[in-house]
Amino acid sequence: MPRNFDSPLKINKDGCLDPTGPLDLAPGETAVRLDIWVWQDNGACVACQRSFPSGEQWTATPDPKQDHTGEMFKPGPATAMAILVSTTAGETKTFQWTEGILLEY
């Protein structure tokens, strides 16, 4: 899985995010879990996805009341990180990535 987060990400009406990105799996690879963190200055959100219905795109939906800490997001640069757990032929693999992204309304 070479990447990543969509950028820019849209700030939702709650001031949090619903991070998205491409799911670029190798042939025979199955996504099991994706943990996502996005932070900016004094605020952050976390999310976990365990279902990947499209197979080509992931979308995480953090609960702004439980999964967001600190200030709400503002337009501008942020940092995003994720860890994907997947399986291929019964073997579990992990892949981690961190990116600079942009946020906008």
Steps between C-alpha positions, in 0.01 A plus 500: 500500500699802381274771643293703638257771593289710268609863517345738555268343755172678569428630849144393580227703670614380844852635441639147477582284196392187319844401366514314168762355272572241234525134598771365272521133593718244326329207324381254767546752783203561733472804727415402859531825696605860441582735790511871413629809684478859378636792701544873464633746758286438812249249362492141382264222396538123486297233323504131424353330195438125480273479198618580147195463274638672190841334507646809329434780750493523878290744700522544876228672700622610842238602758573871564393464865709190579777487241595870476722661762578869545422777256300439185681495167570815299587534131871452438773240545460193724676169554334166432621152596356153452581136564345236273479138609442260210534134414644327196488121473442473876796725586427819696678815388506859624571818311538844661506838331510865607426795272461873502150583374280807456163562665225721355132580552 
